[in-house]
Amino acid sequence: METKLIEANGIKFHTRVSGKEGAPWLTFSNSLGTNHTMWNKQADIYGAEFRILQYDTRGHGQTEVPQGDYTWEQLTNDVISLWDILGIKQSHFVGLSLGGMTGIGLALNYADRLLSLTACDCRADAPPSFQNMWDKRCAGIENEGMAATYDMTMATWFTESFLNSDNKIIKEVSKMVMSTSVDGYLGCVGALRKLNYKKRMTEIKTPTLFISGEFDGPHPAEMKAMHELVLGSFFKIIPNAAHISNMEQPDIFNHHLNDFLINNK
């Protein structure tokens, strides 16, 4: 395993490369408010069959934090730039929430670089209700920092029973949320407010798997609708999980991801 900073697309990214040398590449992309370590369990498992790339999304973790709103062009080009520097011609891509949306952008605009796409707990557009949610949340963050969104975030990311358990994952994710740069968080929200991929979903020809936690608010319905727009795609529900489905129910999540990757290796 090698962890290092890589300058790509104009900023420095914190990256982790692990797994089997010479194997097909598998890239993991984190959600808003987390970092690359949210995928550590998956990376450790799939490293036996794949070469793994994890990276902290711009503005998150130990990656540089540019000022101002980010764009989907930047977020997708960040991945392409990292791949170019690392000599990755093609890769499987797994992303959750913000990471899943980044993956959709790759499938729409850089399909030749993707072996497959797994988009988890995400959506493809930004209706007024979605934008209004971010307006309210960001107003508090600008005044009070990440503490202003902590309770709401954790309540939507995990089921109540899991949140109230002694599982060490809750402490790990809590640390990620509270250590996220306010400017980085708001920068990515700037991209989320302008999300507009849904009208192009029928263009996706990359082998695609959609995954959603059973209790992830509107996302199961949204992702089912996305699945119906992408010919030949697959859709799986993770029972007893909310937004961060890969961490709340890793065994079930890994089962579905493994089946999909095996069929598209």
C-alpha positions as CSV (number, residue, x, y, z in Angstrom):
1,M,0.0,0.0,0.0
2,E,1.3,3.5,-0.9
3,T,-0.2,6.7,0.3
4,K,1.0,10.0,-1.2
5,L,0.1,13.4,-2.5
6,I,-0.3,13.7,-6.3
7,E,-0.7,17.0,-8.1
8,A,-3.5,16.7,-10.6
9,N,-5.8,19.1,-12.4
10,G,-4.2,22.0,-10.6
11,I,-4.3,20.8,-7.0
12,K,-2.7,18.2,-4.7
13,F,-4.7,15.1,-4.0
14,H,-4.2,12.7,-1.2
15,T,-4.3,9.2,-2.7
16,R,-4.0,5.5,-1.5
17,V,-2.9,2.9,-4.0
18,S,-3.0,-0.8,-2.9
19,G,-3.9,-4.2,-4.2
20,K,-2.5,-6.6,-6.8
21,E,0.0,-5.1,-9.2
22,G,-0.9,-5.7,-12.8
23,A,-4.5,-6.4,-12.1
24,P,-7.5,-4.4,-13.4
25,W,-7.9,-1.0,-11.7
26,L,-10.7,-0.3,-9.3
27,T,-11.3,3.3,-8.2
28,F,-13.3,4.3,-5.1
29,S,-14.7,7.9,-4.7
30,N,-16.0,9.2,-1.3
31,S,-19.2,11.0,-0.3
32,L,-19.6,14.6,0.7
33,G,-18.2,15.0,4.2
34,T,-16.0,11.9,4.3
35,N,-12.7,10.9,2.9
36,H,-11.1,7.9,1.1
37,T,-11.0,5.8,4.3
38,M,-14.8,5.2,4.0
39,W,-13.8,2.5,1.4
40,N,-11.0,0.8,3.4
41,K,-13.0,-2.4,4.0
42,Q,-13.8,-2.7,0.3
43,A,-10.3,-1.9,-0.7
44,D,-8.8,-4.5,1.6
45,I,-11.1,-7.2,0.3
46,Y,-10.9,-6.4,-3.4
47,G,-7.2,-5.8,-3.4
48,A,-6.6,-9.5,-3.9
49,E,-8.1,-9.3,-7.4
50,F,-7.7,-5.6,-8.3
51,R,-5.3,-2.7,-8.2
52,I,-7.0,-0.2,-6.0
53,L,-7.1,3.6,-6.1
54,Q,-8.7,5.6,-3.4
55,Y,-8.5,9.4,-3.3
56,D,-9.8,12.2,-1.1
57,T,-12.2,14.3,-3.3
58,R,-11.2,17.9,-3.8
59,G,-11.8,19.9,-0.6
60,H,-12.0,16.8,1.5
61,G,-9.6,14.8,3.7
62,Q,-6.0,15.7,3.0
63,T,-6.6,16.9,-0.5
64,E,-6.2,20.6,-1.2
65,V,-9.1,22.9,-0.7
66,P,-9.7,25.4,-3.5
67,Q,-11.9,28.3,-2.7
68,G,-15.4,28.9,-4.3
69,D,-18.0,26.5,-5.9
70,Y,-16.7,23.4,-7.6
71,T,-18.1,22.1,-10.8
72,W,-18.9,18.6,-12.2
73,E,-16.3,19.2,-14.9
74,Q,-13.7,19.7,-12.2
75,L,-14.8,16.7,-10.2
76,T,-14.7,14.3,-13.2
77,N,-11.5,15.9,-14.6
78,D,-9.9,15.3,-11.2
79,V,-10.4,11.6,-11.7
80,I,-9.2,11.6,-15.3
81,S,-6.1,13.6,-14.4
82,L,-5.2,11.2,-11.5
83,W,-5.7,8.3,-13.9
84,D,-3.4,9.9,-16.5
85,I,-0.7,10.5,-14.0
86,L,-0.9,7.0,-12.6
87,G,-1.0,5.5,-16.1
88,I,-4.5,4.1,-15.7
89,K,-6.0,3.7,-19.1
90,Q,-9.3,2.2,-17.8
91,S,-10.7,1.5,-14.4
92,H,-13.8,0.2,-12.7
93,F,-15.4,3.1,-10.7
94,V,-17.3,2.9,-7.4
95,G,-18.7,6.0,-5.8
96,L,-21.2,6.9,-3.2
97,S,-23.4,10.0,-3.0
98,L,-21.1,12.8,-4.4
99,G,-18.8,10.0,-5.6
100,G,-21.6,8.2,-7.4
101,M,-22.6,11.4,-9.1
102,T,-19.0,11.9,-10.2
103,G,-19.1,8.4,-11.6
104,I,-22.2,9.2,-13.6
105,G,-20.4,12.2,-15.1
106,L,-17.5,9.9,-16.1
107,A,-19.9,7.5,-17.7
108,L,-21.5,10.3,-19.7
109,N,-18.3,12.1,-20.7
110,Y,-15.4,9.6,-20.5
111,A,-17.0,6.3,-21.1
112,D,-13.9,5.0,-22.9
113,R,-12.0,5.2,-19.6
114,L,-14.5,3.1,-17.6
115,L,-14.7,-0.7,-17.3
116,S,-17.8,-0.4,-15.2
117,L,-19.7,2.0,-12.9
118,T,-21.2,1.4,-9.5
119,A,-23.2,4.4,-8.4
120,C,-24.4,4.2,-4.8
121,D,-26.9,6.2,-2.8
122,C,-27.0,9.2,-5.2
123,R,-29.3,11.0,-7.6
124,A,-28.9,12.6,-11.0
125,D,-30.6,16.0,-10.8
126,A,-31.2,18.9,-8.4
127,P,-34.9,19.9,-8.2
128,P,-35.9,22.9,-6.1
129,S,-36.5,20.8,-3.0
130,F,-33.0,19.5,-3.2
131,Q,-31.5,22.9,-3.7
132,N,-33.5,24.4,-0.8
133,M,-32.2,21.7,1.5
134,W,-28.7,22.8,0.8
135,D,-29.5,26.5,1.2
136,K,-30.7,25.9,4.7
137,R,-27.9,23.5,5.6
138,C,-25.2,25.7,4.3
139,A,-26.4,28.8,6.0
140,G,-25.8,27.1,9.4
141,I,-22.4,25.7,8.3
142,E,-21.2,29.1,7.2
143,N,-22.0,30.5,10.7
144,E,-21.2,27.6,13.0
145,G,-18.9,25.2,11.0
146,M,-19.5,21.5,10.5
147,A,-21.1,21.1,13.9
148,A,-24.2,22.8,12.5
149,T,-24.9,19.9,10.2
150,Y,-23.5,17.0,12.3
151,D,-26.8,15.7,13.9
152,M,-28.8,16.0,10.7
153,T,-26.0,14.3,8.7
154,M,-25.6,11.4,11.0
155,A,-29.3,10.9,11.3
156,T,-29.7,10.5,7.6
157,W,-26.5,8.6,7.0
158,F,-27.3,5.7,9.3
159,T,-30.4,3.9,10.7
160,E,-31.4,4.8,14.2
161,S,-30.4,1.4,15.6
162,F,-27.0,1.5,14.0
163,L,-26.4,5.1,15.1
164,N,-27.2,4.2,18.7
165,S,-25.0,1.1,18.7
166,D,-21.4,1.0,19.9
167,N,-20.1,0.2,16.4
168,K,-16.7,1.9,15.9
169,I,-17.8,3.0,12.4
170,I,-19.9,5.7,14.0
171,K,-16.8,7.2,15.7
172,E,-14.8,6.9,12.5
173,V,-17.5,8.7,10.4
174,S,-18.0,11.3,13.1
175,K,-14.4,12.2,12.9
176,M,-14.5,12.4,9.1
177,V,-17.5,14.8,9.2
178,M,-16.1,17.1,11.9
179,S,-12.7,17.3,10.2
180,T,-14.1,18.2,6.8
181,S,-13.1,21.6,5.6
182,V,-16.0,24.0,5.6
183,D,-14.8,25.5,2.4
184,G,-14.3,22.1,0.8
185,Y,-17.8,21.0,1.9
186,L,-19.4,24.2,0.5
187,G,-17.4,24.0,-2.7
188,C,-18.8,20.5,-3.4
189,V,-22.3,21.6,-2.5
190,G,-21.9,24.3,-5.2
191,A,-21.6,21.4,-7.7
192,L,-24.6,19.5,-6.1
193,R,-26.8,22.5,-6.6
194,K,-26.1,22.4,-10.3
195,L,-26.5,18.6,-10.8
196,N,-28.2,18.0,-14.1
197,Y,-27.4,14.5,-15.4
198,K,-30.8,12.9,-15.4
199,K,-31.9,14.0,-18.8
200,R,-28.8,12.3,-20.3
201,M,-29.0,9.0,-18.4
202,T,-30.1,7.1,-21.4
203,E,-26.8,7.9,-23.0
204,I,-24.9,5.6,-20.5
205,K,-23.7,2.4,-22.2
206,T,-21.1,1.5,-19.5
207,P,-22.0,-1.7,-17.5
208,T,-23.7,-0.1,-14.5
209,L,-24.9,-1.1,-11.0
210,F,-27.0,1.1,-8.9
211,I,-27.0,0.5,-5.1
212,S,-29.2,2.2,-2.5
213,G,-29.7,1.7,1.2
214,E,-33.3,0.6,2.0
215,F,-33.8,3.6,4.4
216,D,-31.9,6.2,2.5
217,G,-34.8,8.8,2.1
218,P,-35.7,9.4,-1.5
219,H,-32.7,7.6,-3.0
220,P,-34.2,4.1,-3.5
221,A,-36.9,5.6,-5.7
222,E,-34.5,8.0,-7.4
223,M,-32.0,5.2,-8.1
224,K,-34.7,2.9,-9.4
225,A,-35.7,5.6,-11.8
226,M,-32.1,6.0,-12.9
227,H,-31.7,2.2,-13.3
228,E,-34.8,2.2,-15.6
229,L,-33.1,4.9,-17.8
230,V,-29.9,3.0,-18.2
231,L,-30.3,0.0,-20.5
232,G,-28.9,-3.2,-19.1
233,S,-28.1,-1.8,-15.7
234,F,-28.7,-3.5,-12.4
235,F,-30.3,-2.1,-9.2
236,K,-29.8,-3.5,-5.7
237,I,-31.3,-2.4,-2.3
238,I,-29.2,-2.9,0.8
239,P,-31.7,-3.8,3.6
240,N,-31.4,-2.2,7.0
241,A,-29.1,0.5,5.7
242,A,-29.4,4.2,5.2
243,H,-27.1,6.5,3.2
244,I,-23.7,5.2,3.9
245,S,-24.7,1.7,2.9
246,N,-21.2,0.3,2.3
247,M,-20.2,0.9,5.9
248,E,-23.5,0.1,7.6
249,Q,-24.0,-3.3,5.8
250,P,-20.6,-4.1,4.3
251,D,-21.2,-7.8,3.9
252,I,-24.4,-7.4,1.8
253,F,-22.9,-4.4,-0.1
254,N,-19.8,-6.4,-0.9
255,H,-21.8,-9.4,-2.1
256,H,-23.6,-7.3,-4.7
257,L,-20.5,-5.5,-5.8
258,N,-18.5,-8.7,-6.0
259,D,-21.1,-10.3,-8.3
260,F,-21.1,-7.3,-10.5
261,L,-17.4,-6.9,-10.8
262,I,-16.9,-10.6,-11.5
263,N,-19.3,-10.4,-14.4
264,N,-17.5,-7.3,-15.8
265,K,-13.9,-8.2,-15.0
